[in-house]
Structures are given as C-alpha cells and as structure tokens.
Amino acid sequence: MIALPRVFSRQANTAIHWPTTPAPWICSSCQSATSRKRSSTARARAQNSSIRRLYATYSANTRPANQTFNLQTKYVQKSRAAAKADVYKQTSYLRDEIASRLVERLFDIKRRFPVSLDLGAGACHVAKELYRARSDEAAAEIAGDGKGSVQRLADKIDTLVTGDSCGAMLQSDAGESWEIEGAKETGMKLERRVLPLEELLPFEGNTFDAVFSAGSMHWINDLPSILAQVNHVLKPDSPFLAAMIGGDSLFELRTSLQLAELDRRGGVAPHVSPFADVKDVGGLLQKAGFKMLTVDVEDLVVDYPSIFDLVVDLQAMGEGNAILEREMGPIGRDVLIAADAIYRELHGNGENVPATFRIIHMIAWKEGEGQAKPLPRGSADISMKDVLESKN
C-alpha cells in the first residue's frame, strides 16, 4: 500500500465550505415533512440498495440502454470545478498522481508515438507529466550507479490530442508556463479537442500511435464500447495505456455513510459510485480485440482531517456523485456527523481518516503484423517440472 500525502488544506481556501445550517429554501415549518418524505424514500431504496456497474452495448446511432451515470450532471460538476481554477489546482493531486504513474510506464516501451490521444484529459494532467523532466530509475538500476538518464517523455510524441467533454476544464490552464516551456524544450504540440460525448470518439480508424487515459474512465457508462472504439482508432501494433479508479475505492466512505444513514434515517441511498472490478477489466479488453494485456492494481491512500474535508475535496475535483439513482439534495448534516464518527471508529488512524483509491493500470496492444504472440496451448516441448527438479 502506498501512502500519498494530502496537499490541500481547507483553511487555505475559504471559497469552499460545507454548509452548517439547513438549506435556505427549506423553511423550519416544513423541515419535518421533508425529513419524513426523505426517510420513506430511503426505506424504499433500502429494499434494493445494491448498486452495481452495468456494462451496456449500443449501436453507433443510439445511447446506452442501461446508464449508471448522468453525464449532464457530471458535465456541470466539472464545469463548476474548472470555474474555480485556483481551487482545482490545489485539489487535483489525485489526478496528477495517477497521470504521473501512468506516464512512468512509457519508460518500458522503447518506441515513439508521433500522434497520440489523451482520452478524458481534464486539465491536461498527462501532458504536464510528459513535459516534466524525470529520470529513468530502471536504467539507473541497470547501470548500477544510481543515476538514470534524465529525460522528458514528451520527446517520444510529436502531437498529443487532449480530448474531454468539458471545454472549460480542458482550457483551464491553457497557455501557462509549463506548456510554453515544455513545447520549446521537447517539440511536443498540444491540440485540445472538445468531445461532444466521451463515450463516442469522433476519430477515423487507425489514427493514433498511442491512446492514454488517466483517472477518467470510471465515469464511462459503456466500457465495452469505449474500449472497442479505442481499439478502432489505434494504428496496428499500438498501445493503449490507462489508469482508472475501480475496485473497492472509497470503501471507507461508502460503509460509513451507509451505517450512518441506517442509524439516522432507517435506510440508505447511493452516495459513492459503483466501480469496475479488476477481474472484469482483462475480459473487457480481450472482448474489445486487444492483445498482450497487462493489468495490475495499486492503492493510493490519502489522509484527511475529517470526512467533511474528503467530501469538499471530491466536490472541488469535479468528482461529486453523478449516479442516476442518487437522492437529490445535499447529505443531511446529522448523517455526516454520524458518518464522521463511524469513519474514525472503523477506519481512523489517529487524528486523520484515510481514503483509499484503488487504481487499475492496464496496458493493451492493438493486433498488428509482426506482433509477438503466445504459442498454442500444449505446444511446449520442455517440462517446467523437469527444469525445476534439475536445479534442485
């Protein structure tokens, strides 16, 4: 487990705060009626509170039949986050870290990617990491001197197309020093592209030498379709490198809110998104036509002073709840106070509460001529048993 220090402090920013009083549009005389209505709704949902990820398929002219997320709500959340650019820069540590770990895997691929796509680019997190100078730790280990070659991985790319459905987020840091200096030193050109819908790629087949995606695919309704489309736009024998939040991410927050709502309201409503499981990802990549798959998982653990700080940071990142079946309106303060106490009791580590983000990394290749392929099953002429016994 890898500990990731939290770098954002709510005290440094007073623009975002959690409301300490009831919503102003609810008068005191009807709060009890509203509470009874919400309680009955919560009890009804408690009978069928198991929310799971649905993998839908659709034709080129229709939207997914089964949707988990409201894409319009997600667009609004990202636009609001982009409107507060200074706050977003302080709370984008998670996307930055995911992008950094994704980009480091390019050290293992010794080839260039002249035209590449960053899908769900957000505020161009992958581009920033490509421009950043870093050392090849693997080369340092081979050399044995502890000094790896310092390079910018942007040297491997001529044009990076950064695509996102939220134009405000995509343009939030355009023209800043990291982009201007990086373009001069590496020659990699950024081409920002607003996508009408991230689930429908408006590109011709065999267009890109590589496709990246860092921390955005967990909001895709139709994963099989988007993976098939990525395979379509890739050139033969080209890689798809992605890192998505999945598995048991935010299980501490999920369980604490569920227990608090059961105690305070007698039922539960979905507040944390369902995530794809790592055991499903390999099958989805194979179904999309990818070859030579590599899938692994790592946990990023971020410490927060309280559950309130965690919720505020998620909102400032544009990562608020966008489930179609979510309960409208803010979470009740009594529920949050109870959830904070439960969070500390079950998962606390001293004065802080940890939040676990499980990152599923994947590298997959589009099939192409001359590509290495596994031998047919049963074609081996050497027994591993004999090899191991001979060594003993």
N, C-alpha and C positions, 0 to 999 in steps of 0.2 A: 504494500500500500504506500502510495506516495503522498506526502503532505504538501499541500500548496498553501502558502501563507496568504491570508486575505489582505488586500492592499487598500480597500476602500473604507473610509470612515464616515459615518453619517454625521458626525459632529462637524466635519469639514464642509458639509454641504447642507444648507438649510432649506433648499428648494424642494426637497422630497421629504415628506414626513408621513407618518401613519396617523390618521385621524383619531383624536382622543375623545370625541363626542359623537353622538348619533348623527346620521346624515341629516342635513338641514331641511330636506324636503319631506321628512317624516315627522309629523307633529307628535307631541307627547301623548295625545289622546288616542292616537291610532297605532302607537307602537305595539301595544299588547295584541291587537288584532293582527297586525303584520307578523308578529312573532308566532301567533297560533297558526297562521297560514303557512309560514315557512316550516314550522315544526311538522305539520301534516304532510307537506311536500317532502320533507326529509324522510319521514317514516315510510312514505310510499316508495321513495327511491331506495330505502334501505333493503326492501324486499328484492331488489335487483341491482345491487350496488357494485357488482363485479364488472369493472370496465376493462375491456381487453382490446388490443390492437387488431383491427380488421384489415386484411390485405385485399383490396378490391382491384378489379381489372376493368378497363373500359376501352372503347374504340376511339379512334383519333378525333371523332366529332362529338364526343359526349364526355361529361364529367363522371367521376367515380360514382358507382351506385351506392356504395357504403362509405360514408365520410366520418372520420373521427374528429377532425378539427375544423373550426370555422376559419377559413382563410382570410375573410374580410376582417374578422376580429384581430387576427394575427397581423395583418397589414396595418391596422390602426395602432396596435401596440408598438410595432417597430417604428412607425412614423412619429409617435409621441416620444419614443426614446431618442430618435435622431434629432428631434427638435431641441433637446437639451444636450447638445454635443459635449459640453464640458463634463456633465454628469456621466454620460455614456462612456467617455474615455476612462473615467475612474472606475467604472463597474464592468468594463469589458475584459477584465483579467481572465475570465474563463475562456472566452473565445480566443483571446491571444495565446493562452497556454495550449489549447487544443491545436491551433494553427501551427505553433512552434514545433510541437511534437510530430505533427503530420509532415511538415517541411523537412525535418531532420531525416526522414526516411528516404528522401531523394539522394542522400549520400550513397545509398546501397544500389542505386540504379545508374550505371555508368553510360549514360547517353544524353542527348539533348532533346528538348521538346519545343521546337520553334514556335508553334501556335498551341496554346493551352487554354483551358476553360476552368474558372473557379466558380462552381455552382453554389448559389446561396452565399455569396461573398460577404454580405453585410457591409461593414465599414472597411472592406479590403484587408482583412486580417492576414490572409495568406500572402498577399502582395507585400505587406510590411515585413513579414518574416523572410520572404525570398530576398528582399533588398538588404536585410540585416546581415552584417559580417559575422561569421561563426567559424569555428574550427571543426575539422573532421576528426572526431575522437577515435573512430575506428582506425584511421590512418596513423594517428599518434600511437595507438596500441601496437600496431604492426611495426612501426619504426622503432619502438622501444625507448624513445627519448622524451615521451610525454608531450611532444609538440606536434600537433597536427597542422595541416595546411589551412590557413585562414582564407576563406573564400565566401563569395555571395552566390547563393544558389540561383539567383536571378540570371547569372551568366549562362545558365542552361536554356533560357527561354528568350525568344525574341518579342513575342506579343502574348500578353496574358489578358484574356477576355474575362472580366469580372461581371457575373450576372446575378441579379437579385430582383425580386418583385417590388421592393420598396426603393424608389428612386431617391428619396430623402436620405435614407440610410446609406445608400451607395455613394452619394455625393457629399456626405457629412464631413469628410476630411480631404476632399479633392484640393490639389494644389499646395498641400502642406510640404514642409521641408523634407520629410522622409521620402516623398515621392519624387520631388525635383532632384535631390542629391542622388537618390538611388538610380534614377533614369540616366543621369550623367555618368555614373561610375560603372554601370552594368550594361546599359543599352536596352534593357527590357522596357517595352512600352505597355502602358496600361490602357485598356479600352473598356470603359464602363458601359454596360448594356442593361437597360431596364427590361426585365422579362414580364410579359403580361400575366403569366402564371408559371411558377417554378415547376409545376408538375407537367408542363408541356414545353419542351425545348424547341425553339424556333430556328434550328440549325440544320443544314444539309448533312447527309451521311458522309462519313469519312472526312470530317473537317478538322478534328483536333488530334494533336500528338500526345496529349495527356489531359485528363479531367481530374480536378481536385474538388473536395467538398469537406469543409471543416466546421462542424458544430451546427449544421442547419437541417440535416436530413430527418431529424426526429419530428419535424412538423409536416412531413410529406404524408398525405393520405394514402397514396397508392405507390408503395415502394417497388413492387414488381414492375410496374410500368415505367417509373423513372429510371430504374436500373437498365431496363431494355432500351430506353431512349439514349442513355449514356453510352451503352454498347454500340448503338447505331451511329452516333456522331463521332465516335473514336475511329481513327485510322487503324488498319490491321496491325496487330502486334504492338498495341499501345496500351499504357496502363491507366487504371482508374484507382486513385488513392483517396480514401475518405476516412473521416473520423466522425462518428455520430454518438450522441448521448443515448444510452439504452440500458437494458437490463434492469437492475434494482436501483437506478439513480433516484436520489432524494427519498429513499425508503424511510429515513428518519422523519422527514416532514410529513410524508404520507400517513404513516402509522400514528403519529402524534395528533394530526388533525382528525383522523377517523375516531380515535379514542375520545378526544375532546368533544366532538360533535355527538357521539353516542351518549356521553355523560350529560351534556348541556341541552341537547335537542332531541335525543331519542332516536336518531338516525344519522346517516352520513350522505354527503354529496361529493362528487369527484372534484378535487382541487388540484391534483397532480396528474400530469398527462400519463397515459399508458405508453410504454416504450417497447421497441422491438428487442427481442432476446438474442443473445449472441448465437445460440444454436440454430436460429432461423436464418441468420444472415448468409451463411455459407450456401444453404439451399436456394435462397433467393438469387444470389449471384450466379450460381450454376444454371438456374432456370432462365436467367437473362442472357445466357450464352457466353459468360466469361470463363476463362481458363486460368490455370496456375494461380489458385486462390491462396491468400494468406490472411487469416483472421485472428486477431488477438485482442485481449482486453486489459485495460489498466484502470485503476481507481484514482481519481483526484479528490482529495479530502480538503475542504475549506472550512476553517473555524470562524464562527460568527459570535458576537457577544450575546445575541438572543434571536429568537425566531422572528422578531419584528425586523431586525437588520437583514435577515435572509430574505424575507418577503419583499422588503424595499429594494434590495439589490436585484432580485429577479425581475421586478417591475421595471427598474431602470435599465436593465439589459434588453428589454423587449421580450422577456421570456415569461410573461404572465399566462394565466390559464386561458386556453382557447378551445377547450373541449366543447363540442356542440351541445352535450347534455349537461353542461355546467349550470349551477344555480346563479342567477343574475344578482348583481349587487355585491358589496364587499362582505368579507367574512366578519361575523359579529365579534366585537371586542371581547366579550366574555369567553367565546370559543378560543380566540387567540391567546388570551391569558392562561386559560386551562391548558392549551396545547403547548405553550412555552414551559409550563411546569412539568408536563408529561415528558416533553422533549429532554429537559435537563435530567429528569429522573431516569429515563431509559437509555439515553444516548450521550448525556453530558460528559465532558472531560475537564472537570474543574470549573472555571468561570465561563467557558465557552461551550457552544453547541456545534458539533461537526455536521457538515452536509456532504454527502458522498455523491460524486458524479462519476458514473461508470462509462468509460469511453471505449467504444468498439472501433478498433482500427481495422481497415481492410485494404488489401492491395489485390487487384484482379486485372487480368490482361485480356484484351480482345484477341480472338483467334487470328492467326496470320501464318503465312508461309515461312518455313524455316524455324518456327517456334518449337522450343523443347516440349516434348510430350511424354507422359508416363508410358512405360511398357505395358503391354496387355497383362492382365492378372494371370498368374501361373506361368509366366514365361521365364522366370528366373532359373538359372542353372547352377546357382550356388546357394547352399542352405545356410541361413544365419546361425542355425544351431551348430553346424559344423565349425563355422568361423569362431563362435564364442567358446566352444569347447576346446579348440586348438590353442586359444590364448590362455586358457586355464591349465 
